[in-house]
Every structure is written in structure tokens, then in C-alpha cells.
Amino acid sequence: MRALFALLSGALFGLGLTVSGMTDTAKVQGWLDLFGAWDPTLAFVLGGAILPMLVAWRVAAARQRAVLGTPIPAPSEPVLDARLIGGSALFGVGWAIAGLCPGPALAVLGFGGGDAWLFFAAMVAGMVIHRLTRPGARRQPA
Amino acid sequence: MIPMDWIYGLLGGLMIGSAAALYLLVNGRIMGASGILGSVIDGSNPTVEKALFLTGLVAAPLAYALTMGAPATNLTSNPTTLVIAGLAVGIGTRMANGCTSGHGVCGISRFSVRGIVATMVYLGAGFATMFVGRHLLGAF
């Protein structure tokens, strides 16, 4: 059941990214281009995505456990460290340069051709480099 | 008249949020693309659940493209740009422990301080990079 629902949520996430236009790097770069031909679409996507999750977090808080029994992940400690700030800044730079963040980078693999795979390969290499340079890194959820 | 792009954006956004809600309320997991991909690919915490999530995330847009026609990605074909951007996204999201889905969608909706701050930082860095890269350097 876990596997089935993971597959379903991945598929729905991928379809949502495609329908919303977030697999189009021109729309993402247009959103980031505040001082040019600004495209507000991404605000509608983010707003639309937050709405169901506002309800979901309320339900989760009331239930404590997910339907399949897993405890709802505890909130993160409000620790603002250099890794959060520096990592997010680095991510923002890469996001603007190519117009892809990790979700859409996966969603375009099926139809984006070799360029999409090259970005994906570099992104994966970055993740592996990060792991190799910090083997004992403590995991902390968002 | 509201542009159709905004309506599709809102509709797709609702689908993304519903996917995150499903993953949270049924599986008890936070839907963060960089965390799910990263922990599978670097071997730190690979699970069948995550592998299937990633399978759905790649397969559903492919099925969409096969039936409706492939949407335009307008992705650059400059290999240097792709590699630099990919490395920055890969290292940055793992350092920060989240990206647009984990920190953005799941974090903001939980009023997570880390999620809100991360989102402000990557948006700010994105706006600044776009201004410098497009308007000062004319690079992209």
C-alpha cells in the first residue's frame, strides 16, 4: 500500500508540474525576472499547492498518525544555520540559470531530451558530491 | 480576463498540493523532491517507497507528453550552463535540506520557520541572479 500511494503521489506531482507550466523553464525564469517581462504564473502554482497542504497539516495534527500508521513527521527546530541559508542561496542561483528545480528536473526527463538528462546528471553529481564531503551529515526534514 | 496560464498554474498547483497531502496523510512523509531523490541516489536512505514516488514523477509527465504532445521546456542547450546550474541545484538543495517542494510547498503551509526562510533566500538569490545574468550580463 505504501508503494502504491507513493507511486500515485509521484504521478500526481508530476502531472501537476506539467499542467502548471513549471516544466517550461521560460515560465520559471519569467517569474524570477522581476525587472523584465515578469510572469506571475508561479505565484498561482505555489498558492494553489499550499492550499491543500494547509488543510492536510491540520488533519495531520489532529490524527498524529498517517493512514498507514507512520507517525506524522515532527516539525523542524527553528534553527537558521549557515547551511540552510548558503544552500538555499546556491540553489536559487542554479534555479535561475537553467529554470529548473529538482521536481521539474525529474518531470521533464521523459520528454526533455538530452539537455534535460545533462542537467539531471549534473544535479545528481552535485547531490553525491555533497554526500561525499559530508558523510556524517545529520538529516533534518524541512 | 484572467490569462489561461494563471488558471493552469492554479490547477496544476492544486494537483501538486494534493500530491503532497496524499503523501503526508497516507504515507506519513514530507513530499520534498530533492530529499527523496538525494537520499535514494547518494545511498543515505533509499527505500522502495521513494523509488516508486520517483517512478511516478517521471512516468506521469511522459504519459502526458505521449498522449497530449510534449510540452515545451525551453531549456538551454548550452552544456556549460546546464552543468553549472545542475551542480548548484544539487549541492544547494542537499545543503539546505530542501527545495521548492519541501521547503516551499510543505514548509510554508506548516508555517515552518526554516521553510519560510529558505524560500525567501532561494527566491531572493533567484531574482538577483536573473537581474545580473539577464539584464547586466545578457547571459541568459
Interface residues (C-beta under 8 A of the other chain):
Chain A: R2 A3 L4 F5 A6 L7 L8 S9 G10 A11 L12 F13 G14 L15 G16 L17 T18 V19 S20 G21 M22 T23 D24 T25 A26 K27 Q29 L32 D33 L34 F35 G36 D39 P40 T41 L42 A43 F44 V45 L46 G47 G48 A49 I50 L51 P52 M53 L54 V55 A56 W57 V59 A60 R63 R65 A66 V67 L68 G69 T70 P71 I72 P73 P75 S76 P78 V79 L80 R83 L84 I85 G86 G87 S88 A89 L90 F91 G92 V93 G94 W95 A96 I97 A98 G99 L100 C101 P102 G103 A105 L106 A107 V108 L109 G110 F111 G112 D115 A116 L118 F119 F120 A121 A122 M123 V124 A125 G126 M127 V128 I129 H130 R131 R139 Q140 P141 A142
Chain B: D5 W6 I7 Y8 G9 L10 L11 G12 G13 L14 M15 I16 G17 S18 A19 A20 A21 L22 Y23 L24 L25 V26 N27 G28 R29 I30 M31 G32 A33 S34 G35 L37 G38 S39 I41 D42 G43 S44 N45 V48 E49 K50 L52 F53 L54 T55 G56 L57 V58 A59 A60 P61 L62 Y64 A65 A70 P71 A72 T73 N74 L75 T76 S77 P79 T81 L82 V83 I84 A85 G86 L87 A88 V89 G90 I91 G92 T93 R94 M95 A96 N97 G98 C99 T100 S101 G102 H103 G104 V105 C106 G107 I108 S109 R110 S112 V113 R114 G115 V117 A118 T119 V121 Y122 L123 G124 A125 G126 F127 A128 T129 M130 F131 G133 R134 H135 F140
